[in-house]
Amino acid sequence: MGTVTRAMRGAVAGLIATAAMDALWYRRYRRGGGDAPPTEWEFSSGATDFGDDAPAPARVGKYVADAVGVELPASSVAVTNNLVHWATGIGWGKVGGVAAGVLPVPAMGVGVVTGVTAWATSYAVLPLIGVYQPITNYDRVTLWKDLSAHLVFGATLGLALTVLDAPMSLRRQRRNR
């Protein structure tokens, strides 16, 4: 299977994994007293501008837009947040999909490592652009909540890559008979 095919399967797996991670975050939100329905919670933001109260993906989107000279209106916080969030999950899925095709490791392991790498990368890169604080400024509970959500992402990514690769494995087995 070629790299492009692996990346496309990874993109689909990343989409599924992002949905799973969001389901965990939504469950936590509801347990904490939130009452917005899932679609409203997923596709909106309480932020009114790209300031410190805006979600991290929205602030990353604003940072990138500013870097390339595109002005984003404050009214685009929610859409920017969702575009960057889902694109990031799909992007990490593509990385996992390609890695699963070249590494001698089961897709599940690649998925989990991809999730942990995405988490660690956030805490390494986002402080440099002013979106996150240095990792040492966060308490263990906050870090665990974020890491555990990325573990759900990674495990789901690995499972999705395994399932998406199953038809190819079956065809190979049939050819080798």
N, C-alpha and C positions, 0 to 999 in steps of 0.2 A: 504494500500500500504506500502510495506516495506521500510526501510531506504536505502537500495541499489538502489531500483527502484527510490526513490525520488532523490537520489544523481545523478543517471544517467539522469533523466529528467532535473535536475538542470545543469548538464554538458552541455546538448544540449541547454538549455536556456542561459547559460553563453556564449556559442559560438555565439549565435544569438545576445546577448546583447553586446558582445565585437565588433562584426561587426557593430552594430548600433553606438556605441561610436566612432569607427574608422571612420565611415561615417561622423559624425559631425566634427571630427578633420580634415578629408580630405577636407570637405567643407570650413572650416576655412583656411586651407592651400591654397586652390585655391583662396579664396577671398583676401588673402594676397599676391597674385601674383605668387604662385607656379604653375608650369605647367607640372609636372610629371603625367603620367597616374596613375589611382588608384592602379593597381597592382605593378607598380614600386615604388610608394610612400609607399605602405603597406609593401612590402617585401624587402626594402633596407634601408640602413642607410648611411648617408654622413660621418659618423665617420670612421676613418681609424684605430683606436685602442680603447681600453677600458678606455681611459682617460676621462677627464671632459666633452668633447664634445660628448661622447657616450650617447645614450638615457638611461634613468633610468633602464628599464628592462635589457638591455645589461650589465649594471654595476652590477645589482643584480645577474645576471647569473654568471658573473666573480667572484663576491664575494663568491658565493656558490661553484663554481668550485675550487677556491683557498682553501676554507675551507675543501674540501674533497680530496685535492691533485691532482686535474685534471688541466692540463695546457691547456688553450685555446689560440690558435694562434690569432693574431690581425685580421686575415682575417675572423674570425668567428663572428665578431661583429653583422652583420645583422641577421644571423641565430640565434644567441643567443638572440638578442633583440626580435625576433618574437616568438621563443619558450617560453621565459619567459613571454612575454606579453600575448600570447594566453593561456598559462597554468594558468596564474593568473586569467584571466577572466573566464575560465572554472572552476577553483577552487572556486572562489567566487560564481559562479553559483551553484556549488554543495552545498555550505553552504546555499545559499538561498533556494535551492530545499528541503533540509532536514528541514530547519527552517519552510518553508511553510507547511510542513507535520505535524508539531507538535505544531505550535503556532496557537492560535485562532484568527488569523489576516488574512485578505484577501491576496492572493499572491501578489497583486500589492503593498500593503503596505510593505510586506516583501522584495520585490524587491528594492523598493526605499531606505529602511533602509539599505539593503545590499550594495547598491551603495554608500551611504553616509559613511557607515562603512569602505568600501574599501578605499575611499578617505582619511578619517581621519587616518586610519591605516598607509597609506603611509607616511603621515606627522609626525606620531609618531615613526615609525620604521626606515624609510630610513635615517633620519639624524643620527641615531645611528651607521649606517654602512658606513657613509660618502657619500651616494648617493644623498641625499637632504640636503639642509640647514635647520635649524630650521624654523618652520612655520612662526615665527615672522619676518623672513628675506624676505618674499615674499610680494609683493604689492597686494592690493585687486583685481585688474584686473586679475592678474595671478591666484590667488586662485579661483576666480569666474569662470574663463575659465575651470580650472581643475575640480572644484566641479560640474559645469553644465554638463560637459562631463560624470561625474560619475552619475549624476541624469538621464541622458539619458540611461546610462548602467542600472541603477536600474529600471527605468520605463519599459524599454524593457525586462529586466529580469522578472519583475512581470507579464507583459503581456504574455510573452512566457510561463511562468509557468502556468498561467491561461489557455492558449490555450492547452498546452500539457496535462493538467489535465482534460480537458473537456471530452475526451472519457471515462475516468474512472468515472466521475460524471454521464454521461449518462448511463453507464452500471449499476451503483448503483441505479439510478432512476428506470431503467427497472426491476431490481431485487426486488425493494421495492414495486412494483405495485401489 
